[in-house]
Amino acid sequence: MQAQPPGPKGEPVVGSTRRYARDPFTFMQQVGRAYGDIARFRLADRDTYMLANPRDIEEVLVAGERAYSKPVFGDDAVQELLGNGLLLSEGEFWREQRRRAQPAFHPGRIADMADMMVEHTERHIADWEAGDVVDIREEMATLTVGIIADAMFDADLDSDTVERVQTALEPLGTRFEPDAVRFLTPSWVPTPENRRFQGAIDTLEEVLADIVSQRRADGVNEDDDDLLAIMLRATEAGEIDDSVLRDELMTMLLAGHDTTALTLTYMFYLLDENPGARDRLHAEFDDALGGGAPTAEDAMGFAYADRVLNETMRLYPPVYVMFRQPRTDVRLAGYRVPEDALVMLPQWVVHRDPRWWDAPDTFDPDRFLPERSDGRPNYAFFPFGGGPRICIGKRFSLLEAKLIAGTVCQEFALERVDDGPLDLRPSLTMHPAEPVETELRSR
């Protein structure tokens, strides 16, 4: 047995860092095809082990979950942004925070929010007119920011505040694009990029502080079950302090809208590329709704929409790669993986692996029919992660996406202005590199 897994040798000192930074999607896919279930390479100063077999990914996320932690990267600007919120916190503190936040994501509460989600969508598209050209990514991001603030903070953000949030997101995204020089430059160094990054954090903290101040002035009732109310009661009881409150709200504001907005963006792009699927989805909405507003009960019956969303997240997973770090030496895919190494779990690779998916680059929602899913490993598809740390907002996000799609698609068919594939921009999540200009066609 080899002492180390195979993998690309890379360059002296920096290993594969520059290749990964130039195009992580191509790099990861080439490594997966060349080396199979596990590959070892160097990213910056870390030995990295990329797993491409769902069995091993399940071991990391589920069976052996407590043997791994979230890694720290360089100066860890992610920690500076999100702090000790649910996405990054660890151990007993994370378990207590997850338990505390759970009522805000109770299935019954999420179903009760359906009307609110539809109202936001109807209000957002009221000014749309046939023939208009919009950046559908920006439109979906603006819409989902308003929805997450209402759902989790009981806050109705005005258009100026939403614009401030959206403006702040650009320097945040830039800061987390893979770049060898950026990785080695601490966030405290006053480069123009770092100043923009810190300014964006300051803007978002000001927005959140205003929301918290207003809510404290209005008062919190014992039966209020939104996330902000739950966290404010915890601060009043001395269970958490305001820094934890800030971290949880920042995490929810950013993570709670971004992935849904991106999923809808990629869905509309793929439907334009596959008009037969678009017609079929429109027909499902038309038959079920007859021009009416969708409800949570309606959404439960949107079987084809479920498959469309799954297929969208298979081909274009907003979270395209995850990382873990072993707490002690572990054994994966027959190799010893040392403490302090990075373990890479790449949705981008696994979701397009021909071992698990026929014609993996083809958009085919019906591949998620039960009869075609038999025998496929569980973690051949993991857009929301998995195990105890599976995304707490999964149910919320899927309902929101179906309700938005059902509302929009009854009014408009969306056609992308440009032809050809999307260029992708890697950051904490996977974004289109350019505006996704889309023409609104009346139905």
C-alpha positions in Angstrom: 0.0 0.0 0.0 1.3 3.5 -0.9 2.2 5.7 2.0 0.5 8.7 0.5 -2.4 9.0 -2.0 -1.5 10.0 -5.5 -2.0 13.6 -6.7 -0.5 16.5 -8.7 3.0 17.5 -7.6 2.5 21.2 -8.2 5.1 23.9 -7.9 7.8 24.2 -5.2 6.6 25.8 -2.0 3.1 26.8 -3.2 2.1 23.3 -4.6 -1.1 23.5 -6.6 -2.2 26.8 -5.1 -1.9 28.9 -8.3 -3.7 26.3 -10.4 -6.5 26.1 -7.9 -6.8 29.8 -7.7 -6.9 30.3 -11.4 -9.8 27.9 -11.9 -10.9 25.7 -9.0 -13.7 24.1 -10.9 -11.4 22.8 -13.7 -8.7 21.9 -11.3 -10.9 19.9 -9.0 -12.5 18.0 -11.9 -9.2 17.2 -13.5 -7.9 15.9 -10.2 -11.0 13.8 -9.6 -10.7 12.2 -13.1 -7.0 11.6 -12.9 -6.7 10.2 -9.3 -10.1 8.8 -8.3 -11.4 8.5 -4.8 -8.6 10.4 -3.0 -5.9 12.7 -4.1 -3.3 14.7 -2.2 -1.9 18.0 -3.1 -0.7 21.3 -1.6 -2.8 24.4 -1.1 -0.8 27.3 0.2 0.8 25.9 3.4 -1.6 22.9 3.8 -1.6 19.3 2.7 -5.0 18.8 1.2 -6.8 15.5 0.6 -9.6 15.6 -1.9 -12.3 12.9 -1.5 -14.4 12.0 -4.5 -16.2 8.9 -3.3 -19.6 9.4 -1.6 -18.8 6.6 0.9 -15.8 8.6 2.2 -17.7 11.9 2.2 -20.4 10.2 4.3 -17.7 9.0 6.7 -16.5 12.6 7.3 -19.9 14.3 7.5 -21.9 11.6 9.3 -20.3 8.6 10.8 -17.1 10.2 11.9 -18.4 13.8 12.2 -16.9 14.5 15.7 -13.4 13.6 14.5 -13.4 16.7 12.3 -13.6 20.5 12.8 -14.0 23.4 10.5 -10.5 24.5 9.4 -8.9 27.9 9.8 -7.5 29.4 6.6 -4.6 31.9 6.8 -5.7 35.0 8.7 -9.3 33.6 8.4 -11.3 36.5 7.1 -14.3 34.2 7.2 -14.0 34.2 11.0 -13.8 37.9 11.0 -17.0 38.1 9.0 -19.1 35.4 10.5 -17.5 35.0 13.9 -18.9 32.2 16.1 -22.2 31.8 14.3 -23.8 28.5 13.4 -21.7 28.1 10.3 -18.3 28.2 12.0 -18.8 27.4 15.7 -17.8 24.0 17.1 -18.4 21.5 19.8 -20.9 22.0 22.7 -21.3 25.7 21.9 -22.4 24.9 18.4 -24.8 22.2 19.6 -26.4 24.6 22.1 -26.8 27.3 19.5 -28.2 24.8 17.0 -30.7 23.6 19.6 -31.6 27.2 20.5 -32.2 28.2 16.8 -34.2 25.2 15.9 -37.7 26.6 16.7 -37.2 29.3 14.1 -36.9 26.5 11.5 -39.7 24.2 12.8 -41.5 22.7 9.8 -44.8 24.2 10.9 -43.3 27.7 11.3 -41.7 27.5 7.8 -45.1 26.4 6.3 -46.7 29.4 8.0 -44.2 31.7 6.2 -45.4 30.7 2.7 -47.8 33.6 2.3 -45.1 36.1 3.4 -42.7 34.7 0.8 -45.3 34.9 -1.9 -46.2 38.5 -0.9 -42.6 39.6 -1.1 -42.3 38.0 -4.5 -45.4 39.6 -5.9 -44.3 42.9 -4.6 -40.9 42.5 -6.1 -42.1 41.6 -9.6 -45.0 44.1 -9.6 -42.8 46.6 -11.5 -41.5 44.0 -14.0 -42.8 44.4 -17.6 -42.6 42.2 -20.6 -39.6 43.2 -22.7 -37.5 44.4 -19.7 -34.0 43.1 -19.3 -32.9 42.4 -15.8 -29.9 40.9 -14.0 -31.8 37.9 -12.6 -29.0 37.1 -10.1 -29.3 40.6 -8.6 -33.1 40.4 -8.7 -33.2 37.1 -6.8 -30.6 38.3 -4.3 -32.6 41.5 -3.6 -35.8 39.5 -3.2 -34.3 36.8 -0.9 -32.6 39.4 1.4 -36.0 40.9 2.1 -37.5 37.5 2.8 -34.8 36.3 5.2 -35.0 39.6 7.1 -38.7 39.3 7.5 -38.7 35.5 8.3 -35.8 35.5 10.8 -35.6 39.1 12.1 -39.3 40.2 11.8 -37.9 43.2 9.9 -39.3 44.8 6.8 -36.2 46.3 5.1 -36.8 49.4 3.0 -35.3 49.6 -0.5 -32.4 51.8 0.7 -31.3 49.3 3.3 -31.6 46.4 0.9 -29.4 48.3 -1.5 -26.8 48.9 1.3 -26.7 45.2 2.0 -26.3 44.4 -1.7 -23.6 46.9 -2.2 -21.7 45.5 0.7 -21.8 41.9 -0.7 -19.4 42.7 -3.7 -16.2 43.4 -1.6 -17.1 40.4 0.6 -17.2 38.1 -2.4 -14.0 39.5 -3.8 -12.2 38.9 -0.5 -13.0 35.1 -0.6 -12.0 34.4 -4.2 -9.1 31.9 -4.2 -5.9 33.8 -4.7 -2.4 32.9 -3.6 -1.3 36.5 -2.8 -4.6 37.3 -1.1 -4.3 34.2 1.1 -1.0 35.3 2.4 -2.0 38.9 3.0 -3.6 39.3 6.5 -6.9 41.3 6.6 -5.3 43.9 8.9 -2.9 45.0 6.2 -4.4 48.2 4.9 -4.6 47.3 1.2 -7.4 48.8 -0.8 -9.2 45.5 -1.0 -8.9 44.9 2.8 -10.3 48.4 3.4 -13.3 47.7 1.2 -13.7 44.3 3.0 -13.7 46.0 6.4 -16.0 48.7 5.2 -18.5 46.1 4.0 -18.5 44.4 7.4 -19.0 47.8 9.0 -22.0 48.4 6.8 -23.7 45.1 7.5 -23.0 45.5 11.2 -24.7 48.9 11.1 -27.7 47.4 9.4 -28.0 44.6 11.9 -27.5 47.0 14.8 -30.4 49.1 13.6 -32.6 46.0 13.3 -31.7 44.9 16.8 -32.2 48.4 18.3 -35.6 48.7 16.8 -36.7 45.3 18.0 -35.5 45.9 21.5 -37.4 49.2 21.5 -40.5 47.4 20.3 -40.1 44.6 22.8 -40.1 40.8 22.4 -43.0 38.7 23.3 -42.6 35.3 24.9 -44.4 33.6 21.9 -42.3 35.3 19.2 -40.4 32.5 17.5 -38.3 34.3 14.9 -34.5 33.9 15.3 -33.9 37.4 16.5 -36.5 37.1 19.2 -35.0 33.8 20.3 -31.5 35.3 20.5 -32.7 38.4 22.2 -34.3 36.4 24.9 -31.1 34.4 25.3 -29.1 37.7 25.7 -31.6 39.0 28.3 -31.2 35.7 30.2 -27.4 36.0 30.1 -27.0 32.8 28.1 -25.2 34.6 25.2 -23.7 38.1 24.8 -24.2 40.7 22.1 -21.1 39.4 20.2 -22.8 36.0 19.7 -26.0 37.7 18.8 -24.1 39.7 16.1 -22.4 36.5 14.7 -25.7 34.6 14.4 -27.5 37.4 12.7 -24.6 38.1 10.3 -24.5 34.3 9.5 -28.2 34.2 8.9 -28.4 37.4 6.8 -25.6 36.2 4.4 -26.1 32.4 4.3 -29.8 32.7 4.5 -30.4 34.4 1.2 -27.3 33.8 -0.9 -27.7 30.1 -1.7 -31.4 30.4 -2.6 -30.8 33.4 -4.8 -28.1 31.5 -6.6 -30.1 28.3 -7.0 -32.9 30.3 -8.7 -30.4 32.2 -10.9 -29.0 28.9 -12.2 -32.4 27.4 -12.5 -33.7 30.1 -14.8 -30.4 29.9 -16.8 -30.8 26.1 -17.2 -34.5 26.4 -18.1 -33.6 28.8 -20.8 -31.0 26.3 -22.1 -33.6 23.5 -22.0 -37.0 24.9 -23.2 -38.7 21.6 -23.0 -38.1 21.4 -19.3 -39.2 25.1 -18.9 -42.5 24.3 -20.7 -43.0 21.3 -18.4 -42.4 23.3 -15.3 -44.7 26.1 -16.4 -47.4 23.5 -17.1 -47.0 22.0 -13.6 -47.5 25.5 -12.0 -50.4 26.4 -14.4 -52.2 23.1 -13.7 -51.7 23.3 -9.9 -52.4 27.0 -9.4 -54.5 28.3 -12.3 -53.1 31.7 -11.9 -53.5 31.8 -8.2 -50.8 32.4 -5.5 -49.0 29.3 -4.5 -49.3 28.0 -0.9 -47.2 25.7 1.2 -49.6 22.9 0.5 -49.3 23.6 -3.3 -45.5 23.5 -3.0 -45.6 20.0 -1.5 -47.2 18.8 -4.8 -44.7 20.5 -7.1 -42.9 17.2 -8.0 -41.3 18.3 -11.2 -40.2 21.6 -9.6 -38.5 19.5 -6.8 -36.6 17.6 -9.5 -35.7 20.8 -11.4 -34.2 22.3 -8.3 -32.3 19.2 -7.4 -30.9 19.0 -10.9 -30.0 22.7 -10.8 -28.1 22.2 -7.5 -26.4 19.1 -8.9 -25.0 20.9 -11.9 -24.5 24.3 -10.2 -24.2 23.8 -6.4 -23.9 27.2 -4.8 -21.7 25.6 -2.1 -19.3 23.9 -4.5 -16.7 22.6 -2.1 -16.5 22.1 1.7 -13.5 21.6 3.9 -12.9 19.8 7.2 -9.8 19.3 9.3 -9.1 16.1 11.3 -8.8 16.6 15.1 -6.4 13.7 15.2 -4.9 11.4 12.5 -7.7 9.6 10.7 -7.9 6.9 8.0 -9.8 7.7 4.8 -9.9 5.6 1.6 -7.2 3.4 2.9 -4.7 6.2 3.7 -3.7 7.9 6.9 -4.7 11.6 6.8 -2.8 13.6 9.4 -4.1 16.0 12.0 -3.9 19.6 10.6 -4.4 18.5 7.0 -7.3 19.8 4.9 -10.0 17.4 3.8 -11.7 18.7 0.7 -15.3 17.6 -0.1 -16.1 18.9 -3.6 -19.7 18.9 -4.6 -18.6 20.2 -8.0 -16.7 17.0 -8.7 -19.0 14.4 -7.1 -22.2 15.9 -8.6 -20.7 15.5 -12.1 -19.0 12.1 -11.6 -20.1 9.6 -14.3 -19.8 6.8 -11.8 -23.0 8.1 -10.1 -24.7 10.1 -12.9 -25.5 9.1 -16.5 -24.5 11.8 -18.9 -23.5 14.0 -16.0 -23.2 17.3 -17.9 -26.8 17.0 -19.2 -29.7 18.8 -17.5 -32.1 16.0 -16.8 -34.4 16.5 -13.8 -36.0 13.1 -14.2 -32.7 11.5 -13.1 -34.1 12.2 -9.6 -37.2 10.0 -10.1 -37.2 7.2 -7.5 -36.8 4.5 -10.1 -33.7 6.2 -11.5 -32.2 6.9 -8.1 -32.0 3.3 -6.8 -28.5 2.3 -6.0 -27.1 5.8 -6.2 -25.0 6.5 -3.0 -26.5 8.9 -0.6 -23.6 11.4 -0.7 -23.4 11.5 -4.5 -25.6 14.6 -4.0 -25.0 16.8 -1.0 -25.8 20.5 -1.9 -26.7 21.3 1.8 -23.9 19.3 3.4 -25.0 16.4 5.6 -24.9 14.8 9.0 -25.5 16.7 12.2 -24.3 19.9 10.5 -26.6 19.7 7.5 -27.8 23.2 6.6 -30.4 24.3 9.2 -32.2 26.3 6.5 -32.6 23.5 3.9 -36.4 23.2 4.3 -36.8 27.0 4.3 -34.7 27.4 1.2 -36.5 24.7 -0.8 -40.0 26.0 0.0 -38.9 29.6 -0.7 -37.4 28.6 -4.1 -40.5 26.7 -5.2 -42.8 29.6 -4.1 -40.7 32.2 -5.9 -40.5 30.0 -9.0 -44.2 29.3 -9.0 -45.1 33.0 -8.6 -42.6 34.2 -11.3 -43.3 31.5 -13.9 -47.0 32.1 -14.0 -46.3 35.6 -15.1 -43.1 35.4 -17.2 -40.9 33.2 -19.2 -37.3 34.2 -18.6 -34.9 34.2 -21.6 -31.2 34.9 -21.1 -29.9 37.6 -23.5 -26.4 36.1 -24.0 -25.8 32.7 -25.5 -23.3 30.1 -24.3 -22.2 28.8 -20.9 -22.0 30.9 -17.8 -18.6 32.0 -16.6 -18.3 31.2 -12.9 -16.7 33.1 -10.0 -15.5 31.1 -7.0 -15.9 32.7 -3.6 -17.5 31.3 -0.4 -20.3 30.4 -2.8 -20.3 30.0 -6.6 -21.5 33.1 -8.4 -21.8 34.0 -12.1 -18.8 36.0 -13.1 -21.0 38.6 -15.0 -24.5 39.8 -14.7 -27.0 37.3 -15.9 -29.0 39.6 -18.2 -32.4 38.1 -18.8 -35.4 39.3 -20.8 -38.8 39.0 -19.3 -41.4 37.5 -21.7 -45.1 37.7 -20.9 -46.8 34.3 -20.7 
